[in-house]
């Protein structure tokens, strides 16, 4: 086996999936005008992907362990590629949202198993380097998404951001089958009841938030879905407490670093995804930029990830996770608040650069710190579960961030013109700053470096999962 093939193919699949999380942002304005969508429907083109990704992420990892990681990874790639074609062929927004949900399901099979296949292929001594390269390429795809989306949307059409996945998938799938060895993990069972309750809780709460502006908070639809989501959430927690092999090990949340790191991560990604949803639209609808220019203008914010994140990782290793996480989220809050004050239809671009740089530097600092806080809090044999919980929270945070900021936007502004859009955008990013500030407060609860000791393996927090 040539490990470089495993690294290359896992990275190619990860780049494709990560790119689709952000590539659509600079296409949103064109999708809205071409398909005649409302703000609510536009939200679902983003949230359908993130929601199905989030609720199926841990199930994807379990299925790979039971049925074969290469087999399920390949199935995920095929599903993602087919769903991409369905997105490109969408005659209306309903079709597009449904296809995006299927894309998210495919992504939930690909991402955890890409890392699992890499971990199985590389010995412990070489694994950090391989995983670091894999993470770096994935991060670059996230950063490049708005620019790629803008270039493709402007040069061709928004449908081509999805057509581009077809040649990648058709090349990668047979290579995976021919070059990547099969591997399996433990025989953990899929908690179907827990999955149904978890999906019901997330969908009910998100649906209620998204529909609250159009239907009204007092409507039966909104009240019913919010209540159903809340009840499903409570039942899910009760089920996890009683389960011998829980889908989400609740006892991990007794660990301060795990609980605080996950809370900080949820607020971080809620702020980030919510503001990213509106920022590319602000440049196009509020300022009149073309899609490519909008993507390039966002680089002042997104490109800082490649510059600050490596230094932030070294800082976390030196001083622990608490200070970088809290400081990074505070900087993101400051950048978003600053942006809310200056964002108008006529503001010169150079006046937007500084707040975007501050926010981007904060995100880049907080990202590795929050994840490190979570993983350092648990014993080595619990890292897989901890990572799954963190990444699920990251996706759900993004979903709730988009829903909450869209609700604020709808109350303060509209798509009626540049001024109306800018008013809504300013209110939305102000709330994004408030979410970041809440994350900074949560990060202060992360134990300091001297206290962040890993529980002894002899006294596990969890019952065995295999």
Secondary structure, DSSP 8 states (H G I E B T S, - for coil): --HHHHHHHHHHHHHHHHHHHHTTGGGHHHHHHHHT--HHHHHHHHHHHHHHHHHHHHHHHHHHHHH-HHHHHHHHHHHHHHHHHHHHT-SSHHHHHHHHHHHHHHHHHHHHHHHHHHHHHS-HHHHHHHHHHHHHHHHHHHHHHHHHHHHHHHHT-TTHHHHHHHHHHHHHHHHHHHHS-----------HHHHHHHHHHHHHHHHHHHHHHHH-TTSHHHHHHHHHHHHHHHHHHHHHHH-SS-SS-GGGGGSHHHHHHHHHHHHHHHHHHHHHHHHHHIIIIIT---HHHHHHHTHHHHTHHHHHHHHHHHHHHHH-HHHHHHHHHHHHHHHHHHHHHH--TT--THHHHHHHHHHHHHHHHHHHHHHHHHHHTS-GGGHHHHHHHHHHHHHHHHHHHHHHHHHHHHHH--SSSHHHHHHHHHHHHHHHHHHHHHHHHHHTTS--TTT-----GGG-SS----
